[in-house]
Amino acid sequence: MSDPRNTPPPLPRSASAPPPLPAAVLDGPGSPQDVPPLPGSFPLDTSTLPEAIRNEVEAPDPVAIDTSAAELKDGLNRCPKCGATDIRPKLGTDILVCLYCRHEWHGARMEEEFGLGEAIDQLRGTVIASGARDIDADTSALMTFKCTGCGAEVTVNTESTMTARCHWCRHVFGVNEQIANGAVPDAVLPFHIKKEDAVARIRQFVDKRRMFALKAFKEQFTPENVVGVYLPYMIVDGNVSAAVAGKGEIKTREYTRGSEKNKQTYYDADVYQVERQVDFTVDDLPLESSAERGNLDTRANTNNIINTILPFDTKNAVKWNASYLAGFTSEKRNLDVEKLRPRLEDQLLSIARAQVEGTVRRYDRGVRWEQEQLEVHGTRWVAMYLPVWLYSYHQPGKNGGMLHYIAVNGRTGETMGSVPVQQWKMLLAALTAGTIIEALAIAFLVAST
């Protein structure tokens, strides 16, 4: 029997209840006034907030469109005819083909499946498809599947690939479940341009610039090393209003003063206050959602050439299926919606200026926009993989050198790139061209005299 003297005295009330606050009012450091209120216990009067913050606080939460494919969650994309899992895209089309029975079928078009091309002018707030949700940095890049054929475990590293084959029973697995690491988008636009065609286009592009190219580049140029890669984009629909204001000028007189070398031309113009307002919608505006590709550091890389091969026919994108990536590589998205909003707003303002350009042509001296206002009523965000053939060449030099790219649009074949050149050849050509022009000008003057 235990000694009652060693037993602790009973608590006066439930151990979970907090002790009462002292009767005296405490206002020093560490007092109750210094402790923030519990979440939800402190009402927020939004009327006292600045307008920009108030609008953000009162805005509705993003609405998600569920684009996940429940039937592919186990990683197995089976042929609807024979049940085999060895599925590949049929190059040049949007069709999948079973390599066992040769059955062919077309994936569901994203826009038709989820009505993404409809009611853009009625968008309000932010609508985000499930594949475009915020990335969880703690989510592992490794996906493990249990093979239903033999029971073995198959691991796929989404950092570098989206498909894998069971080494025991040869089942093919694809990452179709929308995990929170940005590896699985909502849709994919399959390749139409075959590798042979891309190689020919890259070779033709370089041949036109071979005269000025670096000797080392010409010796190492092997367009057969081109890689087919799916690049991550956010495809955005938007319902927008914009207003711009500035000064427009109409020329009234042009005259010169001075003589010979001191001669200068002057203009007189009437100056007007110009204001324009426009409501418009954008349909399928592409934004790069990879920070690496969006880093346009022209001292280190030529990433900017990716934008020169736009547009893509994103209306033909199909619902995500990892089988379309068989034989290709991919890059993960690492930018969320909020990170891309500033870039979206810049592009929307550019569109707004273009929209009003036709109404200010009478100002023949131009219009200088001094104030711009943008109101985005609603947006819809869809994550998508777009197909690009990429050829790269590293030019040694200071600070790590320069990484040159030649890119081919995997749908249209549009080709653009950067070829490292020998500067002295360019300078010599410029001087030669200048000499020829001067000689022609002198000959013309002599003939006129």
LOMILO-536127 format. One record per residue (C-alpha): x, y, z; residue number from 1. Coordinates in nm, 2 decimals. Example, Ala and Ser with C-alpha at 12.3 -4.5 7.8 and 13.67 -1.06 7.14 Angstrom:
// LOMILO-536127
+--------+--------+--------+-----+
!      u !      v !      w !   i !
+--------+--------+--------+-----+
!   1.23 !  -0.45 !   0.78 !   1 !
!   1.37 !  -0.11 !   0.71 !   2 !
+--------+--------+--------+-----+
***
This chain:
// LOMILO-536127
+--------+--------+--------+-----+
!      u !      v !      w !   i !
+--------+--------+--------+-----+
!   0.00 !   0.00 !   0.00 !   1 !
!   0.14 !   0.34 !  -0.10 !   2 !
!   0.22 !   0.61 !   0.15 !   3 !
!  -0.05 !   0.89 !   0.12 !   4 !
!   0.22 !   1.14 !   0.21 !   5 !
!   0.39 !   1.07 !  -0.13 !   6 !
!   0.07 !   1.12 !  -0.32 !   7 !
!   0.05 !   1.47 !  -0.50 !   8 !
!  -0.25 !   1.68 !  -0.40 !   9 !
!  -0.55 !   1.68 !  -0.64 !  10 !
!  -0.58 !   1.95 !  -0.90 !  11 !
!  -0.84 !   2.21 !  -0.82 !  12 !
!  -1.00 !   2.17 !  -1.16 !  13 !
!  -0.96 !   1.99 !  -1.49 !  14 !
!  -0.60 !   1.97 !  -1.60 !  15 !
!  -0.70 !   2.09 !  -1.95 !  16 !
!  -0.86 !   2.41 !  -1.83 !  17 !
!  -0.63 !   2.71 !  -1.83 !  18 !
!  -0.57 !   2.90 !  -1.51 !  19 !
!  -0.77 !   3.21 !  -1.45 !  20 !
!  -0.63 !   3.55 !  -1.54 !  21 !
!  -0.52 !   3.76 !  -1.25 !  22 !
!  -0.77 !   4.03 !  -1.14 !  23 !
!  -0.52 !   4.31 !  -1.19 !  24 !
!  -0.48 !   4.46 !  -1.53 !  25 !
!  -0.14 !   4.37 !  -1.68 !  26 !
!   0.00 !   4.58 !  -1.96 !  27 !
!   0.38 !   4.51 !  -1.94 !  28 !
!   0.59 !   4.29 !  -2.16 !  29 !
!   0.45 !   3.94 !  -2.18 !  30 !
!   0.10 !   4.05 !  -2.07 !  31 !
!  -0.22 !   3.90 !  -2.23 !  32 !
!  -0.24 !   4.21 !  -2.45 !  33 !
!   0.09 !   4.11 !  -2.62 !  34 !
!  -0.03 !   3.77 !  -2.71 !  35 !
!  -0.20 !   3.75 !  -3.06 !  36 !
!  -0.56 !   3.63 !  -3.06 !  37 !
!  -0.64 !   3.27 !  -3.17 !  38 !
!  -0.72 !   3.23 !  -3.54 !  39 !
!  -1.09 !   3.31 !  -3.61 !  40 !
!  -1.14 !   3.48 !  -3.27 !  41 !
!  -1.06 !   3.83 !  -3.39 !  42 !
!  -1.30 !   3.99 !  -3.63 !  43 !
!  -1.13 !   4.18 !  -3.92 !  44 !
!  -1.29 !   4.50 !  -4.03 !  45 !
!  -1.19 !   4.51 !  -4.40 !  46 !
!  -1.34 !   4.86 !  -4.45 !  47 !
!  -1.04 !   5.00 !  -4.26 !  48 !
!  -0.78 !   4.83 !  -4.50 !  49 !
!  -0.63 !   4.98 !  -4.81 !  50 !
!  -0.82 !   4.90 !  -5.12 !  51 !
!  -0.57 !   4.66 !  -5.27 !  52 !
!  -0.54 !   4.46 !  -4.95 !  53 !
!  -0.92 !   4.47 !  -4.89 !  54 !
!  -0.98 !   4.33 !  -5.24 !  55 !
!  -0.73 !   4.05 !  -5.18 !  56 !
!  -0.88 !   3.96 !  -4.84 !  57 !
!  -1.24 !   3.97 !  -4.97 !  58 !
!  -1.16 !   3.77 !  -5.29 !  59 !
!  -1.31 !   3.43 !  -5.30 !  60 !
!  -1.08 !   3.13 !  -5.26 !  61 !
!  -0.95 !   2.97 !  -5.58 !  62 !
!  -1.20 !   2.72 !  -5.74 !  63 !
!  -1.04 !   2.40 !  -5.85 !  64 !
!  -1.13 !   2.20 !  -6.16 !  65 !
!  -1.06 !   1.84 !  -6.10 !  66 !
!  -0.88 !   1.70 !  -6.40 !  67 !
!  -0.73 !   1.39 !  -6.24 !  68 !
!  -0.77 !   1.06 !  -6.41 !  69 !
!  -0.91 !   0.82 !  -6.15 !  70 !
!  -0.89 !   0.53 !  -6.40 !  71 !
!  -0.51 !   0.57 !  -6.43 !  72 !
!  -0.43 !   0.62 !  -6.07 !  73 !
!  -0.26 !   0.28 !  -6.04 !  74 !
!  -0.01 !   0.39 !  -6.30 !  75 !
!  -0.13 !   0.14 !  -6.56 !  76 !
!  -0.27 !   0.27 !  -6.89 !  77 !
!  -0.43 !  -0.04 !  -7.05 !  78 !
!  -0.53 !  -0.09 !  -7.41 !  79 !
!  -0.91 !  -0.07 !  -7.43 !  80 !
!  -0.90 !  -0.37 !  -7.67 !  81 !
!  -0.65 !  -0.62 !  -7.53 !  82 !
!  -0.55 !  -0.48 !  -7.19 !  83 !
!  -0.18 !  -0.46 !  -7.26 !  84 !
!   0.02 !  -0.17 !  -7.10 !  85 !
!   0.29 !  -0.12 !  -7.36 !  86 !
!   0.14 !   0.20 !  -7.50 !  87 !
!   0.32 !   0.46 !  -7.71 !  88 !
!   0.22 !   0.78 !  -7.89 !  89 !
!   0.19 !   0.75 !  -8.27 !  90 !
!   0.43 !   1.02 !  -8.39 !  91 !
!   0.27 !   1.29 !  -8.60 !  92 !
!  -0.07 !   1.24 !  -8.45 !  93 !
!  -0.25 !   1.28 !  -8.11 !  94 !
!  -0.32 !   0.90 !  -8.11 !  95 !
!  -0.20 !   0.64 !  -7.87 !  96 !
!  -0.12 !   0.29 !  -8.01 !  97 !
!  -0.09 !  -0.05 !  -7.83 !  98 !
!   0.23 !  -0.21 !  -7.93 !  99 !
!   0.08 !  -0.56 !  -7.87 ! 100 !
!  -0.24 !  -0.56 !  -8.07 ! 101 !
!  -0.18 !  -0.23 !  -8.27 ! 102 !
!  -0.51 !  -0.09 !  -8.15 ! 103 !
!  -0.53 !   0.29 !  -8.18 ! 104 !
!  -0.73 !   0.55 !  -7.99 ! 105 !
!  -0.74 !   0.92 !  -7.93 ! 106 !
!  -0.71 !   1.09 !  -7.59 ! 107 !
!  -0.99 !   1.31 !  -7.47 ! 108 !
!  -0.94 !   1.67 !  -7.57 ! 109 !
!  -0.90 !   1.89 !  -7.26 ! 110 !
!  -1.11 !   2.18 !  -7.38 ! 111 !
!  -1.41 !   1.96 !  -7.47 ! 112 !
!  -1.38 !   1.74 !  -7.16 ! 113 !
!  -1.39 !   2.03 !  -6.92 ! 114 !
!  -1.55 !   2.32 !  -7.12 ! 115 !
!  -1.24 !   2.54 !  -7.09 ! 116 !
!  -1.32 !   2.75 !  -7.39 ! 117 !
!  -1.66 !   2.86 !  -7.26 ! 118 !
!  -1.78 !   3.16 !  -7.06 ! 119 !
!  -1.45 !   3.34 !  -7.05 ! 120 !
!  -1.63 !   3.67 !  -7.04 ! 121 !
!  -1.81 !   3.56 !  -6.72 ! 122 !
!  -1.50 !   3.45 !  -6.52 ! 123 !
!  -1.48 !   3.59 !  -6.17 ! 124 !
!  -1.20 !   3.53 !  -5.92 ! 125 !
!  -0.94 !   3.27 !  -5.97 ! 126 !
!  -1.02 !   2.92 !  -6.11 ! 127 !
!  -0.73 !   2.67 !  -6.09 ! 128 !
!  -0.73 !   2.33 !  -6.24 ! 129 !
!  -0.61 !   2.05 !  -6.01 ! 130 !
!  -0.28 !   2.01 !  -6.19 ! 131 !
!  -0.20 !   2.38 !  -6.15 ! 132 !
!  -0.23 !   2.38 !  -5.77 ! 133 !
!   0.05 !   2.51 !  -5.55 ! 134 !
!   0.36 !   2.30 !  -5.53 ! 135 !
!   0.44 !   2.13 !  -5.20 ! 136 !
!   0.82 !   2.15 !  -5.17 ! 137 !
!   0.83 !   1.86 !  -4.93 ! 138 !
!   0.66 !   1.62 !  -5.17 ! 139 !
!   0.90 !   1.34 !  -5.29 ! 140 !
!   0.99 !   1.32 !  -5.65 ! 141 !
!   0.98 !   0.94 !  -5.62 ! 142 !
!   0.66 !   0.75 !  -5.70 ! 143 !
!   0.63 !   0.38 !  -5.62 ! 144 !
!   0.37 !   0.15 !  -5.78 ! 145 !
!   0.29 !  -0.21 !  -5.69 ! 146 !
!   0.28 !  -0.42 !  -6.01 ! 147 !
!  -0.05 !  -0.60 !  -6.03 ! 148 !
!   0.10 !  -0.86 !  -6.27 ! 149 !
!   0.38 !  -0.99 !  -6.05 ! 150 !
!   0.37 !  -0.80 !  -5.72 ! 151 !
!   0.70 !  -0.62 !  -5.77 ! 152 !
!   0.74 !  -0.26 !  -5.68 ! 153 !
!   0.83 !  -0.01 !  -5.96 ! 154 !
!   0.97 !   0.33 !  -5.87 ! 155 !
!   0.95 !   0.63 !  -6.10 ! 156 !
!   1.17 !   0.94 !  -6.05 ! 157 !
!   0.95 !   1.23 !  -6.17 ! 158 !
!   1.26 !   1.46 !  -6.18 ! 159 !
!   1.37 !   1.29 !  -6.51 ! 160 !
!   1.10 !   1.06 !  -6.64 ! 161 !
!   0.73 !   0.99 !  -6.62 ! 162 !
!   0.72 !   0.62 !  -6.73 ! 163 !
!   0.90 !   0.30 !  -6.62 ! 164 !
!   0.88 !  -0.07 !  -6.70 ! 165 !
!   0.86 !  -0.35 !  -6.45 ! 166 !
!   1.18 !  -0.55 !  -6.50 ! 167 !
!   1.00 !  -0.88 !  -6.41 ! 168 !
!   0.68 !  -0.89 !  -6.61 ! 169 !
!   0.74 !  -0.60 !  -6.85 ! 170 !
!   0.43 !  -0.40 !  -6.74 ! 171 !
!   0.47 !  -0.03 !  -6.83 ! 172 !
!   0.38 !   0.23 !  -6.56 ! 173 !
!   0.31 !   0.60 !  -6.60 ! 174 !
!   0.28 !   0.87 !  -6.34 ! 175 !
!  -0.08 !   0.98 !  -6.39 ! 176 !
!  -0.18 !   1.07 !  -6.03 ! 177 !
!  -0.16 !   1.45 !  -5.97 ! 178 !
!   0.10 !   1.47 !  -5.70 ! 179 !
!   0.19 !   1.80 !  -5.53 ! 180 !
!   0.54 !   1.84 !  -5.67 ! 181 !
!   0.44 !   1.99 !  -6.00 ! 182 !
!   0.54 !   1.69 !  -6.21 ! 183 !
!   0.19 !   1.61 !  -6.34 ! 184 !
!   0.00 !   1.88 !  -6.53 ! 185 !
!  -0.36 !   1.88 !  -6.64 ! 186 !
!  -0.30 !   1.84 !  -7.01 ! 187 !
!  -0.04 !   1.75 !  -7.27 ! 188 !
!   0.00 !   1.86 !  -7.63 ! 189 !
!   0.16 !   1.57 !  -7.82 ! 190 !
!   0.45 !   1.60 !  -8.07 ! 191 !
!   0.36 !   1.62 !  -8.44 ! 192 !
!   0.70 !   1.70 !  -8.58 ! 193 !
!   0.91 !   1.38 !  -8.60 ! 194 !
!   1.28 !   1.38 !  -8.50 ! 195 !
!   1.40 !   1.34 !  -8.86 ! 196 !
!   1.21 !   1.65 !  -8.96 ! 197 !
!   1.34 !   1.85 !  -8.66 ! 198 !
!   1.70 !   1.74 !  -8.75 ! 199 !
!   1.65 !   1.87 !  -9.11 ! 200 !
!   1.51 !   2.20 !  -8.99 ! 201 !
!   1.80 !   2.26 !  -8.74 ! 202 !
!   2.05 !   2.17 !  -9.01 ! 203 !
!   1.89 !   2.41 !  -9.25 ! 204 !
!   1.89 !   2.68 !  -8.99 ! 205 !
!   2.26 !   2.64 !  -8.92 ! 206 !
!   2.36 !   2.61 !  -9.28 ! 207 !
!   2.23 !   2.96 !  -9.35 ! 208 !
!   2.46 !   3.10 !  -9.08 ! 209 !
!   2.76 !   2.87 !  -9.12 ! 210 !
!   2.97 !   3.14 !  -9.28 ! 211 !
!   3.00 !   3.34 !  -8.96 ! 212 !
!   2.98 !   3.04 !  -8.71 ! 213 !
!   3.26 !   2.95 !  -8.48 ! 214 !
!   3.50 !   2.69 !  -8.61 ! 215 !
!   3.46 !   2.47 !  -8.30 ! 216 !
!   3.08 !   2.49 !  -8.34 ! 217 !
!   3.09 !   2.38 !  -8.70 ! 218 !
!   3.32 !   2.09 !  -8.61 ! 219 !
!   3.10 !   1.97 !  -8.32 ! 220 !
!   2.76 !   2.04 !  -8.48 ! 221 !
!   2.56 !   1.72 !  -8.47 ! 222 !
!   2.19 !   1.79 !  -8.51 ! 223 !
!   2.11 !   1.43 !  -8.45 ! 224 !
!   2.16 !   1.50 !  -8.08 ! 225 !
!   1.84 !   1.70 !  -8.07 ! 226 !
!   1.62 !   1.61 !  -7.78 ! 227 !
!   1.24 !   1.61 !  -7.76 ! 228 !
!   1.13 !   1.77 !  -7.44 ! 229 !
!   0.80 !   1.87 !  -7.29 ! 230 !
!   0.82 !   2.21 !  -7.13 ! 231 !
!   0.58 !   2.32 !  -6.85 ! 232 !
!   0.34 !   2.61 !  -6.92 ! 233 !
!   0.04 !   2.77 !  -6.75 ! 234 !
!  -0.24 !   2.83 !  -7.00 ! 235 !
!  -0.45 !   3.12 !  -6.88 ! 236 !
!  -0.79 !   3.25 !  -6.98 ! 237 !
!  -0.88 !   3.59 !  -6.85 ! 238 !
!  -1.16 !   3.84 !  -6.83 ! 239 !
!  -1.00 !   4.19 !  -6.81 ! 240 !
!  -1.07 !   4.56 !  -6.81 ! 241 !
!  -0.80 !   4.82 !  -6.87 ! 242 !
!  -0.77 !   5.20 !  -6.89 ! 243 !
!  -0.48 !   5.40 !  -7.02 ! 244 !
!  -0.42 !   5.78 !  -7.03 ! 245 !
!  -0.14 !   5.99 !  -7.18 ! 246 !
!  -0.05 !   6.26 !  -7.43 ! 247 !
!  -0.10 !   6.24 !  -7.80 ! 248 !
!   0.06 !   6.47 !  -8.06 ! 249 !
!  -0.06 !   6.58 !  -8.41 ! 250 !
!   0.21 !   6.75 !  -8.62 ! 251 !
!   0.12 !   7.09 !  -8.75 ! 252 !
!   0.45 !   7.21 !  -8.90 ! 253 !
!   0.80 !   7.08 !  -8.99 ! 254 !
!   1.09 !   7.31 !  -9.06 ! 255 !
!   1.47 !   7.33 !  -9.05 ! 256 !
!   1.70 !   7.59 !  -8.90 ! 257 !
!   2.07 !   7.64 !  -8.95 ! 258 !
!   2.29 !   7.54 !  -9.24 ! 259 !
!   2.52 !   7.26 !  -9.34 ! 260 !
!   2.65 !   7.07 !  -9.03 ! 261 !
!   2.44 !   7.29 !  -8.79 ! 262 !
!   2.11 !   7.22 !  -8.97 ! 263 !
!   1.84 !   7.08 !  -8.74 ! 264 !
!   1.48 !   6.98 !  -8.81 ! 265 !
!   1.20 !   7.10 !  -8.58 ! 266 !
!   0.84 !   7.00 !  -8.54 ! 267 !
!   0.54 !   7.19 !  -8.41 ! 268 !
!   0.25 !   6.98 !  -8.28 ! 269 !
!  -0.08 !   7.01 !  -8.10 ! 270 !
!  -0.08 !   6.81 !  -7.78 ! 271 !
!  -0.40 !   6.63 !  -7.66 ! 272 !
!  -0.49 !   6.45 !  -7.35 ! 273 !
!  -0.58 !   6.09 !  -7.46 ! 274 !
!  -0.78 !   5.84 !  -7.25 ! 275 !
!  -0.90 !   5.50 !  -7.36 ! 276 !
!  -1.08 !   5.22 !  -7.18 ! 277 !
!  -1.12 !   4.86 !  -7.31 ! 278 !
!  -1.28 !   4.54 !  -7.19 ! 279 !
!  -1.14 !   4.22 !  -7.34 ! 280 !
!  -1.09 !   3.85 !  -7.28 ! 281 !
!  -0.78 !   3.63 !  -7.34 ! 282 !
!  -0.81 !   3.27 !  -7.44 ! 283 !
!  -0.52 !   3.03 !  -7.39 ! 284 !
!  -0.24 !   3.27 !  -7.30 ! 285 !
!   0.08 !   3.07 !  -7.24 ! 286 !
!   0.31 !   3.15 !  -6.95 ! 287 !
!   0.64 !   2.96 !  -6.89 ! 288 !
!   0.61 !   2.80 !  -6.55 ! 289 !
!   0.97 !   2.69 !  -6.51 ! 290 !
!   1.19 !   2.95 !  -6.34 ! 291 !
!   1.50 !   2.82 !  -6.53 ! 292 !
!   1.34 !   2.87 !  -6.87 ! 293 !
!   1.19 !   3.20 !  -6.77 ! 294 !
!   1.54 !   3.33 !  -6.66 ! 295 !
!   1.63 !   3.53 !  -6.97 ! 296 !
!   1.99 !   3.61 !  -6.87 ! 297 !
!   2.14 !   3.68 !  -7.22 ! 298 !
!   2.49 !   3.68 !  -7.07 ! 299 !
!   2.46 !   3.31 !  -6.99 ! 300 !
!   2.19 !   3.15 !  -7.21 ! 301 !
!   1.95 !   3.20 !  -7.50 ! 302 !
!   1.63 !   3.08 !  -7.33 ! 303 !
!   1.45 !   3.37 !  -7.50 ! 304 !
!   1.44 !   3.17 !  -7.83 ! 305 !
!   1.17 !   2.95 !  -7.67 ! 306 !
!   0.92 !   3.24 !  -7.69 ! 307 !
!   1.00 !   3.29 !  -8.06 ! 308 !
!   0.86 !   2.96 !  -8.17 ! 309 !
!   0.51 !   3.04 !  -8.02 ! 310 !
!   0.22 !   2.99 !  -8.07 ! 311 !
!   0.11 !   2.63 !  -8.00 ! 312 !
!  -0.23 !   2.50 !  -8.10 ! 313 !
!  -0.32 !   2.45 !  -7.73 ! 314 !
!  -0.69 !   2.40 !  -7.83 ! 315 !
!  -0.59 !   2.04 !  -7.94 ! 316 !
!  -0.43 !   1.95 !  -7.60 ! 317 !
!  -0.54 !   1.62 !  -7.46 ! 318 !
!  -0.62 !   1.52 !  -7.10 ! 319 !
!  -0.30 !   1.42 !  -6.92 ! 320 !
!  -0.17 !   1.07 !  -6.99 ! 321 !
!   0.19 !   0.98 !  -6.91 ! 322 !
!   0.20 !   0.74 !  -7.22 ! 323 !
!   0.23 !   1.05 !  -7.44 ! 324 !
!   0.57 !   1.11 !  -7.28 ! 325 !
!   0.71 !   0.77 !  -7.38 ! 326 !
!   1.04 !   0.83 !  -7.56 ! 327 !
!   1.06 !   1.20 !  -7.45 ! 328 !
!   1.20 !   1.39 !  -7.15 ! 329 !
!   1.01 !   1.66 !  -6.95 ! 330 !
!   1.08 !   1.95 !  -6.72 ! 331 !
!   0.88 !   2.00 !  -6.40 ! 332 !
!   0.69 !   2.31 !  -6.32 ! 333 !
!   0.83 !   2.50 !  -6.03 ! 334 !
!   0.63 !   2.82 !  -6.03 ! 335 !
!   0.28 !   2.86 !  -5.88 ! 336 !
!   0.00 !   3.08 !  -5.99 ! 337 !
!   0.08 !   3.37 !  -5.75 ! 338 !
!   0.44 !   3.38 !  -5.87 ! 339 !
!   0.32 !   3.41 !  -6.23 ! 340 !
!   0.06 !   3.69 !  -6.17 ! 341 !
!   0.31 !   3.98 !  -6.23 ! 342 !
!   0.41 !   3.83 !  -6.56 ! 343 !
!   0.05 !   3.78 !  -6.65 ! 344 !
!  -0.04 !   4.14 !  -6.57 ! 345 !
!   0.25 !   4.27 !  -6.78 ! 346 !
!   0.12 !   4.07 !  -7.08 ! 347 !
!  -0.24 !   4.18 !  -7.03 ! 348 !
!  -0.13 !   4.55 !  -7.03 ! 349 !
!   0.06 !   4.49 !  -7.35 ! 350 !
!  -0.26 !   4.34 !  -7.50 ! 351 !
!  -0.46 !   4.64 !  -7.38 ! 352 !
!  -0.22 !   4.88 !  -7.55 ! 353 !
!  -0.26 !   4.68 !  -7.87 ! 354 !
!  -0.63 !   4.68 !  -7.84 ! 355 !
!  -0.65 !   5.06 !  -7.83 ! 356 !
!  -0.38 !   5.12 !  -8.09 ! 357 !
!  -0.63 !   5.14 !  -8.38 ! 358 !
!  -0.81 !   5.43 !  -8.21 ! 359 !
!  -0.51 !   5.66 !  -8.18 ! 360 !
!  -0.37 !   5.65 !  -8.53 ! 361 !
!  -0.47 !   6.01 !  -8.60 ! 362 !
!  -0.20 !   6.12 !  -8.36 ! 363 !
!   0.07 !   6.10 !  -8.62 ! 364 !
!   0.35 !   6.20 !  -8.37 ! 365 !
!   0.25 !   5.91 !  -8.15 ! 366 !
!   0.09 !   5.87 !  -7.80 ! 367 !
!   0.29 !   5.84 !  -7.48 ! 368 !
!   0.09 !   5.65 !  -7.22 ! 369 !
!   0.16 !   5.79 !  -6.88 ! 370 !
!  -0.10 !   5.61 !  -6.67 ! 371 !
!  -0.22 !   5.25 !  -6.69 ! 372 !
!  -0.48 !   5.07 !  -6.49 ! 373 !
!  -0.56 !   4.70 !  -6.50 ! 374 !
!  -0.86 !   4.52 !  -6.35 ! 375 !
!  -0.86 !   4.14 !  -6.38 ! 376 !
!  -1.21 !   4.03 !  -6.31 ! 377 !
!  -1.14 !   3.66 !  -6.34 ! 378 !
!  -0.88 !   3.41 !  -6.45 ! 379 !
!  -0.86 !   3.03 !  -6.52 ! 380 !
!  -0.53 !   2.85 !  -6.49 ! 381 !
!  -0.45 !   2.51 !  -6.65 ! 382 !
!  -0.10 !   2.34 !  -6.63 ! 383 !
!   0.01 !   2.20 !  -6.97 ! 384 !
!   0.31 !   2.03 !  -7.13 ! 385 !
!   0.41 !   2.17 !  -7.47 ! 386 !
!   0.64 !   1.99 !  -7.71 ! 387 !
!   0.98 !   2.13 !  -7.82 ! 388 !
!   1.28 !   1.98 !  -8.00 ! 389 !
!   1.59 !   2.13 !  -7.84 ! 390 !
!   1.95 !   2.14 !  -7.96 ! 391 !
!   2.21 !   2.29 !  -7.73 ! 392 !
!   2.57 !   2.40 !  -7.76 ! 393 !
!   2.79 !   2.53 !  -7.48 ! 394 !
!   3.03 !   2.80 !  -7.59 ! 395 !
!   3.33 !   2.83 !  -7.35 ! 396 !
!   3.41 !   3.17 !  -7.22 ! 397 !
!   3.41 !   3.40 !  -6.92 ! 398 !
!   3.18 !   3.34 !  -6.62 ! 399 !
!   3.09 !   2.99 !  -6.74 ! 400 !
!   3.05 !   3.07 !  -7.11 ! 401 !
!   2.72 !   3.09 !  -7.31 ! 402 !
!   2.46 !   2.81 !  -7.36 ! 403 !
!   2.31 !   2.84 !  -7.71 ! 404 !
!   1.98 !   2.68 !  -7.80 ! 405 !
!   1.81 !   2.60 !  -8.13 ! 406 !
!   1.44 !   2.52 !  -8.08 ! 407 !
!   1.18 !   2.36 !  -8.31 ! 408 !
!   0.81 !   2.39 !  -8.23 ! 409 !
!   0.70 !   2.03 !  -8.19 ! 410 !
!   0.36 !   2.10 !  -8.35 ! 411 !
!   0.43 !   2.36 !  -8.63 ! 412 !
!   0.80 !   2.31 !  -8.70 ! 413 !
!   0.87 !   2.68 !  -8.64 ! 414 !
!   1.25 !   2.70 !  -8.59 ! 415 !
!   1.46 !   2.97 !  -8.42 ! 416 !
!   1.79 !   2.96 !  -8.24 ! 417 !
!   2.13 !   3.11 !  -8.16 ! 418 !
!   2.46 !   3.02 !  -8.34 ! 419 !
!   2.79 !   3.12 !  -8.18 ! 420 !
!   2.97 !   3.35 !  -8.43 ! 421 !
!   3.32 !   3.47 !  -8.49 ! 422 !
!   3.31 !   3.84 !  -8.41 ! 423 !
!   3.60 !   3.94 !  -8.64 ! 424 !
!   3.41 !   3.79 !  -8.94 ! 425 !
!   3.10 !   3.99 !  -8.85 ! 426 !
!   3.31 !   4.31 !  -8.82 ! 427 !
!   3.48 !   4.25 !  -9.15 ! 428 !
!   3.15 !   4.19 !  -9.32 ! 429 !
!   3.01 !   4.51 !  -9.18 ! 430 !
!   3.32 !   4.71 !  -9.29 ! 431 !
!   3.30 !   4.55 !  -9.64 ! 432 !
!   2.93 !   4.63 !  -9.67 ! 433 !
!   3.00 !   4.99 !  -9.56 ! 434 !
!   3.28 !   5.03 !  -9.81 ! 435 !
!   3.06 !   4.91 ! -10.09 ! 436 !
!   2.77 !   5.14 ! -10.00 ! 437 !
!   3.01 !   5.44 !  -9.98 ! 438 !
!   3.15 !   5.34 ! -10.33 ! 439 !
!   2.80 !   5.33 ! -10.47 ! 440 !
!   2.71 !   5.66 ! -10.32 ! 441 !
!   3.03 !   5.83 ! -10.47 ! 442 !
!   2.96 !   5.67 ! -10.81 ! 443 !
!   2.61 !   5.81 ! -10.80 ! 444 !
!   2.72 !   6.16 ! -10.71 ! 445 !
!   2.98 !   6.15 ! -10.99 ! 446 !
!   2.72 !   6.04 ! -11.24 ! 447 !
!   2.48 !   6.31 ! -11.12 ! 448 !
!   2.75 !   6.58 ! -11.16 ! 449 !
+--------+--------+--------+-----+
***
